[in-house]
C-alpha cells in the first residue's frame, strides 16, 4: 500500500497579508458588522475564545509569533459564524 503524505493545516485564514494591520482589521470589521464579540464569534464557530483571538490576530502561537494555518473545517465554521464565504476569510490567497 502506498502512503500519501498529508500537509498539516489548511488554507491560511491569516497568511502573510492578514498579519498586516489591514488584514487583522478586515476580520475584526467583519465580526463587528454582524454584532459579535470575539467570545460570541468563537462560540458560534465552536472554538475557544483564545483560539479565535489567535486566528483573528493571524497567529497560531503568540510566543513564537507563528502564522495561523487553520484547517478547512475551521474556516467553514468561521465563515458560517461570521455570515460570509470562506473566500472572504482568506483574502489574497488566490493572488499568490
N, C-alpha and C positions, 0 to 999 in steps of 0.2 A: 504494500500500500504506500502510495506517495503522500508525504505530509505536505500540507500547504502552510506557508508562513502567513501569519496574521500581523497586521500592523495595529499597534495599540492606539487607542484614542479614536477620534473622529474628525470631522471637518472642523477646523478651528473657529469656534464661537468668537474667540478673541483674535487669534492670529496676530501678526505684527501690527497691522493697521489699527486694530481695536485696542491695542495697548496705548495708542496715542490718546491725548485728551479728547480729540474729536470722536474717536471710536467709542470710548467709555461713555461720553456724553450722549451719543445716539442710543445706546442701550438703556441708559437711565431715563432719557426722554421718552422712550417707548413705554417703559414701565410707568412713568409719571402720567403719560397720556391716558392710560387705562385706569389710573387712580389707585395703583397698588404700592404698598410699601415693599421693601425688599423681603420682609418676613412673609407677607401675603403672596408675593410672586413665587417665592420659594415653596411655600405650602401648596399652591396650585400646581406647581411643576413636580411636586413630590421630592423636593430636595431639602437639605438642611439650610438654614439661613446662612451659615458660614460658607457652604459650598456655593450657594447662589452669589454671595458677595464676591467670592473669588472669581467666578465666571464673569460677573459684570465688570470687575476690575481688569479682566484679561489675564489673570494669574491662576496657576494651579497650586502654587506654594508661595506664600508671602515671603518667607525667609530666603528661599533660593531665587525668588523672582522668576520662576519658570513660567512660560506662557500656558494659558489654558488650552486644553485639547479635548473637549467633551465628545462623548460618543454620539452617534446619530440619534439614538433613542432619547438622550438627554436634550439634544437640540429640538427634537419633535415635541417633547414635553414642555420645554421653554416656550416654543412658538405657540403652542396651544394656550399656555398660561398667559402669554402676553397678547394673544389675539392677532398674531401675524404669521407670516410664512417663514419657514426655516431659512430661506434665502435672505430674508431681511436681517437675520442674526449673523450671517457670515459675510458681511459686506466686504467687497474686494476679492473674494475667493475666485470668482470667475475671471478676474483680470490678471491672474498670475500666469 
